Amino acid sequence: MEIKVFDVDGQLLRTGIRQGTADRPPLLMFNGIGANLELAEPFMNALDDTSGIIFDVPGVGGSPKPALPYRPSTLARMAKRLVEILGYEQVDVSGVSWGGGLAQQFAYQYPGVCRKLILAATAPGVTMVPGAPKVLMKMASPRRYTDPGYMRSIAAEIYGGDFRKDPTLIARHAAAMKAATQYGYMLQLFAMSGWTSLPFLWLLRQPTLILAGTDDPLVPVINARMLHGMIPNSRLELLDDGHLFVVTKPKQSAEMIEAFLRE
């Protein structure tokens, strides 16, 4: 990825851009909570001909903290402005986990800009069926992003799937992390407090691909089934993996997503 910093209406956004060759809109990606854009690089590298755009949310990775707290609608507006600055009128949109909520908001807020929607390991906000409390408690703090040793000790428990089987995956993931600030992480938690997409899911008309891991301790697969039941033009694909299949199975994830984008 080429890394650039853009001034989006006074907020600096550190942005990763992958140049593809496809004659279709680029894929705008929204990352999980506390995640810097480098964590998406294995997936980006696995794409064949699709262009990609991803940015660090304010207060996370290399984007400075915002002047004020924000809501998903604020970040969606910011992302649309970034797309405009990059010279695009339309994008395909994907979101992983926390970023999946933002992707739903973007698709609803800007239906003319969002051509297709991909939701990975995500849920409809506070109305989700939650994971185990002991797992969710470990998500309340950004410590796993600031302490690689701690991440290695809890990754299998909180992410499940291939992280349970292959310790090298955990080490590689931890090595790519950059610390989210405590303030930035709390802003992300606050942004989604009280937010739900249930009132507008039935209004989404974009072709939608919903991906979920069958061993996801954080976002049980029933949430993906809920999204599939509510979004009219959607289909559901399950992967034999955990919460971060985009990280542990980047090639398979990229192939499934690009096949959907080419339809």
C-alpha positions, 0 to 999 in steps of 0.5 A: 500500500501507498501511505498518504495523509489527507486533510479532510475538512480539518481532520488529518487521515492517514490513508492506505491506497492500493492501486488495482487494474479493475474497471470498477469502483475501488473497495473502501475498507473500514477496520475493526476497533483500535486497528491500524491500517497495516493490519489489513495489508495481508488482505490488500496484498491478496487482492487481484485487480481491485483498488483499495482504500483504508484509513486510520480512524482519528485517534488510532494508528497514524491519524491524530485524535479529533477535536470532538467525539464523533458518531458513525454518521460523522465518520461516514461523512468523513469517509465520503469526503475522502473518497471525493478528494481521491477523485471517486464518485462511487465505491464498494464498501467493506467493514470488519467487526466494528468497521462493519457497523460503519460500513452499514451506516455509510451504505444507508447514508450514501446509497448513491456512493456505495455500489456494493456492501461487504460485511465481515464478522459484524453485527447490527450494533447494540441489538447484536447477540453478544459473545461471552462476557469474559471475552467482551471484557478483554475488548474494553481496553486497547491493551492488546494493541499496546502490549504484544505479549498480552495479545499473544496470550489472549488472541486464541480466546478472543478471536478463535478460529485459526488463532487457536491452532497456529501461534505464528499467526498471532505473532505476525498479527501482533508485529503489525499492530501500532498502538491505539491511544486510550482516548482514541479507543474510548472514542470508538467505543463511545461512537457505537454506544446506543447505535443500531442499524436495525431500523434501516437494514431493510432499506439497504438496496445494495447487493450485500455479501455477509461473511462470518466465521463459525468459531467467532467468540466475539460476534456469534454467527447468529448476528450474520444470520440476523443481518442476512434476514434483514438486508433484502439483497444479501447472501451469507457465506460462512468460513471455518475460522474465527473473528479475524478470518480476513487476517488469517485467511486473506487469500480466501477472503479476497477471492470471495470478495472479488468474485462478488465484486465482479458479478 
